[in-house]
């Protein structure tokens, strides 16, 4: 009897203050009560039909679960899946390390955590209670009611939810003053998610020995083929997190720089080596890459050491311009692509070395950075320029979410510096630069994205020298990046205009050069001011990547809207367009929403210093 | 030996002539107060001295270097001339300490620790060492202006320019800023101060100038300026302001 009472009574006890809250916020007057009731009715109805759509027996969700592989990597051969997992693992490892390293050990009160949980479970109870018992299904051209959610199940679910609420409420009562580290809470959720992969069973498409689909579908764990990798990756993340916190507690300043550069390098490494299995050829490495890296490392180190010597100083200018001229000439002569880039970065080194390397310590550091940069660059370019040993049907080994991710990541990473440069150029006092930047922005903005995609896919080759050909995906990335940088430039320009003239004057008055003024004073403030529009631009870029389907690339949405609904081989999923489109929508939403949440937090953290 | 010298400096904004031929000089260690009604060109003139504004005719020499469009000269002069603005113009995204150490580190190429030690010394001097790690937005107007003075001093300038440093402040904050400026004047800094604070002018100025409609109307010692002005314009100005 006592037991039952706790089961029944919690809602009243735990919502003790809620009656008053309800009266004050929802039923404060007659008109507000009417509005509240109408809204509740409308919301319930909406959810009811929405959930009904979801759980209707007519829905074939196996179309989504069966094709998850197609969604993620499209036609990537199964034998090389280990590469995909290593890719994901590398990213998760980096993520874990940065998370641990940047963790500020923020604590939340157990009470607040419980309040949040209570809210979410209450909304789950709401969802359970509005779930329809029967759904109309068309059988032989007549509508028949089919029971999908019996009242017994409903009560069972509600009873479970209420029990959980009771437990949480007790926890809230007992440890009302104690605190918990927020990261631990996140790990609790993550481990719950991993546990669910093992526990939850869903109908899964399976075939018997005669290659016929078993009907009805047997119930198997949610991610039956991927549950082991995911569990391992969870472990990887946990370990990486602790490595991150360990590095942080040891207080190494250079670590943060290393993490930053790994984030820049990892995607390049993934694209050029892990994901595509390059056929690099040992002879190429020995005859070309090794001599090149040794040669350029030595040239760079000699330059770093001698440029400051009094004998060379008068010729610095000549050397710099000479090398610039040489690298431009090499850029347009048909030699190895490696050489073109190496000459160019040597020029950059020679331009910056005299100002950076002004002490023994910094000469040493710059030499190490230079050697590492040369070796890594040559390594990556070998991977990128070799043939891939992975053979896939169609023109590209990138498809599905991999393609979406690739376009979004590189689109953003490339467009960000370009956008900032375009914005600065447009506000420049030098007329030639201003006119060029304005022209580029206006030209790119005033033509639709799809048109640019066609341009990149069909016409770009006409403008390039003979023999130079880009991969279809690379062309799409370039077009996306250029298009996005024009918009980004305008956002950044808005930020630049919000900086008062006094800031420019103050920077001038303390003697900063114009480059220092821009990088130390103006840009940091301008970029902070435009975080919201930049975030929405990143989100829209992520979604706009679905337009590349128009030039024949198989992105996530194209697979969901065209490929799977036309599948009849293996399992028959003809016409399952609703399920797949809905899945794509949820998938996009998950990514963009978590990104938006993240950036809101960053904005809060950065906003601290502002008035 | 004059450290600042201007010869017949003229400046136009479009058709409006803001400076109609200013000839003056300032000796090393001198404190010069410039006053005058709004729109008289006094701010424009001191902004010409570190080339935040460009004069179109005449010559200005600072520490023997003529101000021209040559960027090298401008940067050299700007690091010798500190400036304090009416609206403080601190950098809101940097802490007080970062505001002060920015230029010594990036322009003078000092090490960070050295610059920070110097910055703390300066904050001590302007009386707010405890605010070092705050952001400008968290300080009162008077404190912000004192940080601005410390920021200008961090470059160890030979000359300090003050462009109405107390005009944007509440009455009780004016005093704390003026005290810092007085202390600075006594330490022998060359200062040009555009201000309406006649008390300050009486107490510390070596010379007072009156600008009106882009012209230098009167130039005098403080005693003579306030007690026995030469021109009628000065009498009118003093009768309105005192």
Boltz contact constraints between the chains, C-beta under 6 A:
constraints:
  - contact:
      token1: [A, 502]
      token2: [B, 87]
      max_distance: 6.0
  - contact:
      token1: [A, 502]
      token2: [B, 89]
      max_distance: 6.0
  - contact:
      token1: [A, 505]
      token2: [B, 52]
      max_distance: 6.0
  - contact:
      token1: [A, 506]
      token2: [B, 89]
      max_distance: 6.0
  - contact:
      token1: [A, 509]
      token2: [B, 83]
      max_distance: 6.0
  - contact:
      token1: [A, 510]
      token2: [B, 103]
      max_distance: 6.0
  - contact:
      token1: [A, 511]
      token2: [B, 78]
      max_distance: 6.0
  - contact:
      token1: [A, 511]
      token2: [B, 79]
      max_distance: 6.0
  - contact:
      token1: [A, 511]
      token2: [B, 103]
      max_distance: 6.0
  - contact:
      token1: [A, 511]
      token2: [B, 107]
      max_distance: 6.0
  - contact:
      token1: [A, 516]
      token2: [B, 106]
      max_distance: 6.0
  - contact:
      token1: [A, 521]
      token2: [B, 91]
      max_distance: 6.0
  - contact:
      token1: [A, 524]
      token2: [B, 93]
      max_distance: 6.0
  - contact:
      token1: [A, 525]
      token2: [B, 93]
      max_distance: 6.0
  - contact:
      token1: [A, 609]
      token2: [B, 93]
      max_distance: 6.0
  - contact:
      token1: [A, 609]
      token2: [B, 135]
      max_distance: 6.0
  - contact:
      token1: [A, 610]
      token2: [B, 92]
      max_distance: 6.0
  - contact:
      token1: [A, 610]
      token2: [B, 137]
      max_distance: 6.0
  - contact:
      token1: [A, 611]
      token2: [B, 137]
      max_distance: 6.0
